Amino acid sequence: MDAIRSVLEAIGAVVVAGGGIAVIVYGLFKHLAVKWLDAQFAERLQSLQHQHQRELEGLRFKIAALLDRTTKLHQREFETLPEAWSKLNDAFWQARSTTSVVKQYPDIDRMTSPQQVEFIDGCRLQTWEKDELRSAETKNEYYQKHIAWHDLNETQNKSRESHIFILKNGIFFSEDLRNAFQTIDNLVWDAVVEHGMNVEHDVRPMEREHIRLLIRDGEPLLKELEGKVRERLWPKEQVGL
């Protein structure tokens, strides 16, 4: 700007002096000023374009990182969701069976000797329990009492496995799905703990508050969760593909 001001002052002096030289100088100045303005505009435009390009690249990087993270999260959800559903189903139906008041047991006392041998050898009791069962006067009573502990242990293991898996992987699920899993998981666990107390302390009559909740609410909630899991794994827009 100082350079232009100096030139303007010089032109002013020439114009005052008069003559054709003034017209020539003015035309020359006009030409140079236009070129200078064009250069300044081009430089400014280039600077803005460079700045915008940097901002655009930064935005592209953020979008790419977000898409990559989202893709990885969805992939992790896709891998863990079916397994979580499978483990919860195993825990639920095992709990329903174990806590049921209606159970069927083999009538060992009425078996023939060969039948008893085959049954006892193949049952789930420990070796020492099988030995005691063979010599028990009332085999039905002994078997039912001891197999209850094995049923409880198996049910606790399945419930614990499902519970831990949901705790570890629920972070990859949507909040709605995670809450649905945890609701059923809590129903199962509470019922199993209550049944365990009944078995351990031989409670009579048995406490069944949480077991009743499992029976009443468990299956409808499991059916509802099945729909949510199916919808998550098979979005509506993919149906028919």
C-alpha angles and dihedrals in degrees: 000000000000089000092053091047091054092049091049090053090050092049090049090056092049093048090051089052088054129203136109091294088072092061091049093049092047092051091048092049092048091052093048093045092053091050091048092050091047090051092048091048092048091049092048092046091050090051092050091047090051091049092047090048091053091048090048092050090049091050091048090051092051092048092048091049091048093049091047092050092046091049092051092048092050090047091051090048091049090053098045103035097072091047092048089051091049095049093046091050092050091049094046099050092040089053092047091052096044096047095044116118090212111072135157121223131181115256097237095170091063095047121106117250094260090048091052092050093051094045097046093046091053101040125104097250122116118260093256090049091052090053091051091045092055091056097038116116093215103036095176093058093046093047095047092049095049099038088056088067092051091049090049093048092049091048092048091051093051092045092048092047091051092045094051093045092053092047092051099042104027088092088074093056128083113263091251093053094043092052091049092052093047093049093057092039090056092049091053095045095047091050092048092049091049092049090048091055090051092052097042096048097030091235114200118221093023122241107244108165096114092035090057090051089052091051094044102042106017103078097044090049091047090051091050091049090050090059092050093049092047091049091049094050094039109034115205093247089060095053110113095020 
